[in-house]
Amino acid sequence: MSTGPHDSKPRLIADIGATNARFAIFLRGAVLHENTLACADYPNLADAVQFYLRELGDASLYPVEAALAIAGPIQGDVVVMTNHPWRFSVSATRKQLSLERLIVLNDFTALAMAIRHLPRDELERVGGTTETADAAVALLGPGTGLGVSGLIPTQGQWIPLQGEGGHVTLPVTTERENEIVTHLRRQFTHVSAERALSGPGLVNLYHAICAIDGKPSAALTPPDVTRLGLEENDPVCREVLQVFCALLGTVAGNLALTLGALGGLYIGGGIVSRFGKFFAASSFRERFEDKGRYANYLAPVPAYVIHTEKPAFVGLVRAFDTPGPRWEAKG
């Protein structure tokens, strides 16, 4: 990984999702002492960070700076996570942790900063041919929520986007999808893309299909739905995965058109990478390109499933020395 002028000092990097918080120390170009903690085990972010640092057992590794990727909007000093109850002040947390500098950015902004540095052999291409050089890049990823970002080229630099595209209204194409969304509207005042295209979204789709078809539903978790669908042991779970991939294709195509993302579409988030060959054989690609007069515009655009472990770390190490949307507190 590239290094900056202060690389001889330990820096904390952390990818804070709604379920897990992944920590590491970045020192002299290396990512060290990786550890994953369950967010639910700690009352607040600072407590989780302090536990991780105590577990290091080496005072010389205590960081002077930190960069945190947060699953939620970054709009100012007070950060509120979308799918987890943690709420914190960036400036107060910096003081509590005795840091010289604390950088906070959206988790998919951090992932966008990593895209151009990911190993090519850890990217699985699903359709398309060749990306256009120096063209915008699109990024989305279903996990506990649905993250969305992108990269925009300008004057020899790449600018990562910060937004909340996972909360756009979920678009439907088929009558079956319309039935599902109509059912979901009875539960949610707004059926966003995230309500279907996420871990909880898998469960939402499962219960909706069971209700529509008059079938009893079980108390399944997202991993249960995925496992049963991939093993073909449950026809409802199989349909859930099929609908999930189709809807993801429609949302991804919309994003690619919006950004003019001829530089490629990247899929992170942790769910799709578990689908294996099922995803490549699904209707994702067909729906991605199903844009009428602009089908030929999207046909060459490659889609890549990210298989890199902890890819946000790759972007976080660049946040210390690369400008981009974030909130920063200094001592």
N, C-alpha and C positions, 0 to 999 in steps of 0.2 A: 504494500500500500504506500501511497505517496506520503511524504512527511513535510512538516512545516517548520518554521523557525524555532518553535518551542517544543519540538518533538522529544527533547531529552527530559522533559517533565511529564510525569504521569497524568493522563487525562481519562476521565470516566466517560464511557459511552453507554447509552441504555436505550433499548427499544421497549417502550411502555405500551402494551396493548391492554385491552379490556379484561383479558384473562391472565396473561403472563407478563412479567417484567424481566427482560433479558439484559444482563449487565456484563461489562467487560472493562478492562483497563487497556488503553492504547498507549504504548511506550516504545520509542525507537522503531517505529514502523511495524510493530507487531501487536496483534490483538491477544491479550493475555487474560487468564483467570475468568473465563466465561462462566456465568451461572444464571440459572433461570429460577425466578421466584413466582409463586402464585399471588397475584394482586390481592385476592380475597383474604390472605393471611396477615395483611398489614393494614392498619387504620388509615395511613396516608403515605404519600410518596416518600417523604423524608425518612420515615421509619424503615421503609423497604431499602432505601439507599444505604442507610446507616447499618442495617443488618448485613448487607452485602459487603460493606467495607470492613466491618468487624471480622467477617469470615475470612478475609484476605490474610489476617494475622501478620501483616508486614507494614509498619508505619511508613516505610520508604515508598510504598505504592499509593499512599493517600493522594488523591488527585488535586491538582491546583485549578483545573478547569473541568467542565463537564458539558456534554451535548446530549440532550434527551429528545428522542422522537416520541411524540404523544399521540395516541389515537383520539383526536378531538380537534376542534378549531382553535387556532392560536390567534387571538384578537387583542391581546394586551397582557398586562402583568398577571392578571388572574386567569388561570387556565382551568376549564371545567371539562372533564372527559365525557364523551358521549354515552358510552355503554358501561361505565363503571363510576362509582360514586366519588372517586378522588377529585378534590378541588384544591388548588394551591396557588400561592403567589410566587412568581419566579424570583423576585427580589428577596422575599423573606426566606425562601428555600435556599438561595445562594448563601445568605448569611448563616442560616442554621447549619449548613454543611461546610462552612468556612472556605468557600471557593472564591478564587479571584474573578472567575467569569463563569456564568451559566447560560448556555444557549438552549432554547426550547423551540422545536419546530414540529410541524405535523408529521406523523409517521410516514405518510405516503410522499410527502415532500422529500424526506430523507431517502426513501426508496428511489424516487425519481433521480436524485443526485447520484445514486449508485449505478443506474442502468448502463451507462456507457463504460463502466469498469467491471462488469460482471464477466466471469469466464464464459466463453462461447460454448464450451462443452457442458455447461450447466444450464443452458437454455434449450428448451424443446420447441422446435418450430411446428406450428399447426397451420398449414396452408400458406398461401402467398408465395412470392418468388424472392424478390430482392428489395430491401428498403432503399428509399431515396436518400442519398447523402445530404446532410445539412437541412433536413426537413424535420418538422415537429414530430415528437414521439408521444404516444398515449400510454397511460398506465392505469390499471385498475386491479383490484384484488379482493375477493371475498374471504373474510376471516370471521372474527367475532362480529365485525361490521363489514361494510363495503368501502374500501378506500379507493380514491380516484385522484390522479395527478397527471402530470405530463412534463415534457421538456420542450422549450421553445428556443430555437437558435437565433442569436442576435449579435452582430458585430464580433464574430469569432468566439462568443461565449454561449453557454447553455444555461438558460434560466429555468429553474424548477418552479412548478406551479403549486400554489396552496389553495385548496378549495374544498367543498363538501359535496362533490358530485354524486356520492353514494346516496344522497337524500333527494335526488330528482324523482319525479313521479314515475312509477314503474310502467313502461310501455308494454302493451300486449299486441299480439298479431293474430292468434287463432281464437276460435270460439271457446276452446277448452281453457286457454289462459284467461279469457274474459270471465268465465265462470269462477275461476280460482280467485281472481282479483276482486270480483264482486263479493265473494265470500269473505275475503280478507278485509274489505271495507267495513264489514260489520264489527270487526275487532279493532281496527285502527282508523282514526279519522283521516289519515293520509297514508296511502300505500306507496311508500318509497321503494326504490330499487333495493335498498338494504333489507326491507322486510321479507324479500324472497331470496336475495343473493348474498347470503351470509350463513354462518352456522345456525343461528336461531331461525334464519329464513328457510333452511332445509326442513326444520320442524314445522314451521308455519305452513309450508307447502304440503307436507305430509298430512297434517290435520285437516287442511282445506280439502284435499282430494278425498280423504276418508269421508268427510261430511257430505260432500257433493254426491258421492257414490253410495251413500248410506251404509258404509262399512264401519265396524268398530275400530277405534284407534287405540294404540298402546302408548305408554309413557316412554317414548324413544328419545334418545339424545342425538345431536348431530352426527357423532361417530357411528351410532347405531343405524341411522338412516343411510349413511354412506356405505357401511359394510353390507347391510342387507340388500341395498340396491346393486352394488357391484357383484355380490355373490348370486344375484338373481333368485334369492330365497323369498322375496316379498314383491309381488307385482306393483304394489303402491309405491314402495321405496324406489323401485326401478323407474317408475314414471316420474317420481320426484326428481331424480337425477337427470332424466331426459328433459323435463321442463326447465330445470335449473340451467342446464347448458344452453338451451334454446334462448331463454330470456337473457342470459349473460351475453350471448352473441348479438342480440338486438341492442342491448345497452352499450356493448363495446363498439359496435358499428356506429352508433350515434356519437360516441365520444370521438372516434377517429374522424368522422366527418366534421365535427365541431372544431377540432384542433387542426384539421388538415394534416393528420398524422401519417404522412407517407413514409416517415422514418420508422414505422413499426408500432405494433401494439404489444405491450408486455403485461403478463398476468402474474401477480403475486398473491399474497394473502394466506397461503397455507392449505386451502381446501382443494383447489383444482389440481395441485401437484399430486394429491393422493388419488385422483381418479384414474391415473395411468392411461392405458390404451382406450378406455371408455370415452375419455374426453375427445381424443382425436377422431374417433368414429361417430361422435355425437353430431347433432345438427348445429353445433356452435358456429362452425365455419360458414355453413349455408346461411344462417341467420345474420352473421356478421356482414356478409356481402349482399344481403337481400335489401337493397336500397334503390330499387327501381332504376331510374336513369343514371344513378351513380354507382351501380353495381360494378361496372368496369373500373371506376375510380378506386374502389376498395380491393378489387380482386388481386392486385399484385402485392398488397400490404401484408407482410408476414406477421403472424401472431406468435409470441414466444411465451411458453410457460416457464416461470423462473423456478429452478430447482436448487439454487444456492441456499445453503443454510445460513440463516440470519443475514439476509442481504442488506437490511437497513444499516447494519454496522459499516458496510462499505461506504454508504453515503454519509454516515455520521462522522467518520474520521475526516471527511472533507469539509464538514460544516465549520470547523475551527478557522479555516483559511479561505473559504469560498463564500462569496456573498450570495444571499438568497433570502426568501421570506422566512422570518423567525422573530422571536422575542428574546432579547438578550439583557442580562443584568451583570454589571461589573462592580467590583469593589473599589 
